[in-house]
Structure formats: C-alpha cells, structure tokens
C-alpha cells in the first residue's frame, strides 16, 4: 500500500492594523500597556489595534477594498480597547510591513500589518481587559528606552522619526 505524501500547508496570512493616535495640541501619542496576565507581550507597551477577525468578508479584500477594511478594523479595535471614537476620514496610512509569527496560536503565520496615523478622535480612554494602563507620550519618549515596547510598536514609531 502506498503512503500518501503530506501536502505542505501554506502559512496563513493574518491582516492587522495599528493606530498611532496623536493629539494635535501636544503631539503626544497613546500607548497601551498589555495586561501581565496576557500570553503575548505581557506587560509591554503597544499601539492600539488588532487583527482582521475570522468571518469578516475576504471578498472585500479581493475587490480591492483592503485599506477601507483595515480602517474599519482599526476603528473597531480602538473603540474596543480604549473607548475612543476615531473618524475613518482621519485615518491616514503610514506604513505596511510583513513579519513571521514565531510564537503563540498563530506560530508559522505571516502578519501583514498596516500602521495608520489617527489625528481626529474623541472621548476618554477606557481600557479593555487586554490592557492595564495607558500613557500619552512623545514619540521620542516612547523610543527613549524607559518603556518596554512591543517590536511592532517600536518599528512603527521609528518610522515616524525617519
């Protein structure tokens, strides 16, 4: 009896969006500290955002509406994580990059992350269970070494200084 060769599985691609929420009056950005109980990047500082959730329409991506879809994902995630309301009209794409995920449930997957700058938002910060604290800091303060940033947050903020 012949054995079937296992077909190599392609790594799954995870679409993600992060937002650099920057106040106009003092140019400070919002950083969120991940809960220490969280399995990924516990206790590290990150930018608000998240992943494209299963069940959301991939057809829209195929039709070329990816930027609008990512803006909606980011708007939803910012609302869930901070209670701040962001106007989609003021979500400006800054940078897109890809990376491999090596740990956790999505190990072996590829992340395609788009970072947006958000300059118009309203409300008061109210954190979700994913985060335990927040701070408004300048980009230079964030990169100064006193805050333990996630790798993704560091990449996005370094890009802002280029």
C-alpha positions as CSV (number, residue, x, y, z in Angstrom):
1,X,0.0,0.0,0.0
2,X,1.4,3.4,-1.0
3,X,1.7,6.1,1.6
4,X,0.4,9.5,0.6
5,X,2.8,12.3,0.8
6,X,1.7,15.0,3.1
7,X,0.8,18.2,1.3
8,X,2.8,21.2,2.7
9,X,0.4,23.7,4.2
10,X,0.9,27.3,3.2
11,X,1.4,29.6,6.2
12,X,-1.8,31.6,6.8
13,X,-1.7,35.4,6.4
14,X,-3.1,37.5,9.2
15,X,-4.1,41.1,8.3
16,X,-3.6,43.5,11.2
17,X,-4.0,47.3,11.7
18,X,-2.3,49.5,14.3
19,X,-3.1,53.2,15.0
20,X,-0.8,56.0,16.1
21,X,-3.3,58.2,17.9
22,X,-1.6,61.6,18.1
23,X,-3.1,64.5,20.0
24,X,-2.9,67.8,18.0
25,X,-2.3,70.1,21.0
26,X,1.0,68.5,22.2
27,X,1.8,65.8,19.5
28,X,1.7,63.1,22.2
29,X,0.7,59.5,21.1
30,X,-1.3,56.9,23.0
31,X,0.4,53.8,24.2
32,X,-1.3,50.9,25.9
33,X,0.3,48.5,28.4
34,X,-0.7,44.9,27.8
35,X,-2.1,43.0,30.8
36,X,0.5,41.0,32.7
37,X,-1.9,38.0,32.6
38,X,-1.8,38.1,28.8
39,X,0.0,35.3,27.0
40,X,1.5,37.6,24.3
41,X,3.8,40.5,25.1
42,X,2.6,40.7,28.8
43,X,3.5,44.0,30.4
44,X,4.8,45.6,27.2
45,X,3.6,48.8,25.7
46,X,1.9,48.8,22.3
47,X,-0.2,50.9,19.9
48,X,-3.9,50.2,19.8
49,X,-5.1,47.9,17.0
50,X,-5.8,44.4,16.1
51,X,-6.3,41.6,13.6
52,X,-8.9,41.0,10.9
53,X,-11.3,38.6,12.6
54,X,-12.4,35.3,11.0
55,X,-15.8,35.7,9.4
56,X,-15.1,39.2,8.2
57,X,-15.6,39.4,4.4
58,X,-12.4,38.4,2.5
59,X,-14.4,39.2,-0.7
60,X,-13.9,42.9,0.1
61,X,-10.1,42.4,0.1
62,X,-10.3,40.7,-3.2
63,X,-12.3,43.5,-4.6
64,X,-9.5,46.0,-3.7
65,X,-11.1,47.5,-0.6
66,X,-8.4,46.4,1.7
67,X,-7.5,49.9,3.0
68,X,-11.1,50.7,3.9
69,X,-11.5,47.3,5.5
70,X,-8.3,47.9,7.6
71,X,-9.6,51.3,8.6
72,X,-12.8,49.7,9.8
73,X,-10.9,47.0,11.7
74,X,-8.7,49.7,13.3
75,X,-11.7,51.9,14.2
76,X,-13.4,48.9,15.9
77,X,-10.3,47.8,17.7
78,X,-9.6,51.3,19.0
79,X,-13.1,51.6,20.3
80,X,-12.9,48.1,21.9
81,X,-9.5,48.7,23.5
82,X,-9.9,52.4,24.6
83,X,-13.5,53.6,24.1
84,X,-12.1,56.4,21.9
85,X,-14.1,57.2,18.7
86,X,-12.0,57.7,15.6
87,X,-13.2,59.2,12.4
88,X,-12.3,57.0,9.4
89,X,-11.8,60.1,7.3
90,X,-8.8,61.0,9.5
91,X,-7.1,57.6,9.5
92,X,-4.0,58.0,7.3
93,X,-1.9,55.1,6.2
94,X,1.7,55.5,7.3
95,X,3.4,52.2,6.6
96,X,2.8,48.5,5.8
97,X,5.2,45.6,6.7
98,X,5.2,41.9,7.0
99,X,6.7,39.6,9.5
100,X,6.6,35.9,10.5
101,X,4.9,35.0,13.8
102,X,7.0,32.5,15.8
103,X,5.1,32.1,19.0
104,X,1.6,31.5,20.3
105,X,-1.5,30.3,18.5
106,X,-0.5,31.8,15.2
107,X,3.1,30.5,15.1
108,X,4.1,29.9,11.5
109,X,1.7,32.5,10.2
110,X,2.7,35.7,8.3
111,X,1.5,39.0,9.6
112,X,0.7,41.8,7.2
113,X,0.4,44.9,9.3
114,X,-0.6,48.4,8.2
115,X,0.1,51.3,10.6
116,X,-2.2,54.3,10.4
117,X,-1.9,57.8,11.9
118,X,-5.1,58.9,13.6
119,X,-5.3,62.7,14.2
120,X,-9.0,63.1,15.0
121,X,-10.7,61.2,17.8
122,X,-13.0,61.9,20.7
123,X,-13.9,60.5,24.1
124,X,-12.0,59.4,27.2
125,X,-9.7,56.4,27.4
126,X,-11.4,53.4,29.0
127,X,-9.3,50.3,28.7
128,X,-10.4,46.8,27.8
129,X,-9.3,43.7,29.8
130,X,-6.4,43.2,27.4
131,X,-4.6,46.3,28.8
132,X,-3.9,47.5,32.3
133,X,-2.6,51.0,31.8
134,X,-2.1,53.8,29.2
135,X,0.1,56.8,28.7
136,X,0.3,59.8,26.4
137,X,4.0,60.3,25.4
138,X,6.0,61.9,22.7
139,X,7.5,59.5,20.1
140,X,11.0,60.4,21.4
141,X,9.9,59.4,25.0
142,X,8.4,56.2,23.8
143,X,11.6,55.2,22.0
144,X,13.9,56.5,24.8
145,X,14.3,53.1,26.4
146,X,12.3,53.5,29.6
147,X,9.2,51.8,28.2
148,X,9.3,48.2,27.1
149,X,7.7,48.4,23.7
150,X,6.5,45.6,21.5
151,X,8.6,45.1,18.4
152,X,5.7,46.2,16.2
153,X,5.3,49.4,18.2
154,X,9.0,50.2,18.1
155,X,9.1,49.7,14.3
156,X,6.1,51.9,13.7
157,X,7.4,54.7,15.9
158,X,10.9,54.6,14.5
159,X,9.3,55.0,11.0
160,X,7.7,58.2,12.3
161,X,11.1,59.7,13.1
162,X,12.6,58.9,9.6
